[in-house]
Amino acid sequence: MSPITQSMKRSFAGKTDTGLVRSVNQDSYYIDPDGRFFIVADGMGGHAGGQEASRIATGAIQSYLLEHWEGPEDSPLLLSQALLIANQAILTDQLEHPERADMGTTAVVLIFRDEGRPWCANIGDSRLYRLHGSHLDQITEDQTWVAQAVKRKALTPDQARSHPWRHVLSQCLGRDDLQEIDILPVDVKPGDRLLLCSDGLTEELSDPLIASPLKSIRACEGAATALIEAAKDKGGRDNITVVIVTIDLK
């Protein structure tokens, strides 16, 4: 696949749902009105900490990207700095509110800045997928204990899907020892769809079930609604957030 050019346009939509079990939605997302960048964050922690962590991270990333969008930093550095700023913002809030000292959040961020070529950054287990034709690829790599175990071939993918430690993150925002921010370019072509989501979606739906509405429902908002309803039909045990971006020719 080759990078997209500025002659291509994007349509997009996002939705979030508390699900059927949780009483509070600890997910946050943001869509730039001009379609330049997209953020999904999934918070964790008691005393409303998860809700605050995802809100703080989303706001800090949004603010940094807006302020430095036209600056000299290349896109990988821009993303890295945005996430480091978000991490520091959460750490500062933890100091001011000790009851939220255990809060943290995942983050997956997609930006269209370099002649339209998208870049992605992620921490934790919120994901970016790409649908190309009928094929769905997971672009990001989960920063979890089980993902590392699968990579080492200590677990099979099937074992990982039901492993009791599958939610244990190896990295998240809100930690002093933040070490690894995964940043990568994303190759897309006209007609491709990109999906950012929290694990409330991927816990309930296999990749084929995720791909189905992305392939069959043209409108981004309709596809987003269908994904959330499908996850709730499978149990809706966590908050569910999806952002869909479709690449089209003008």
Buried (B, 14 or more C-beta within 10 A) or exposed (E): EEBBEEEBBBBBBBBBBBBBEBEEBBBBBBBBEEEBBBBBBBBBBEBBBBBBBBBBBBBBBBBBBEEBBEEEBEBBEBBBBBBBBBBBBBBEBBEEBEEBBBBBBBBBBBBBBEEBBBBBBBBBBBBBBBBBEEEBEBBBBBBBBBBBBBEEEEBEEEEBBEBEEBBEBBBBBBBEEBEEBBBBBBBBBBEBBBBBBBBBBBBBBEEEBBBBBBBEBEEBBBBBBBBBBBBBEBEBBBBBBBBBBBBEEE
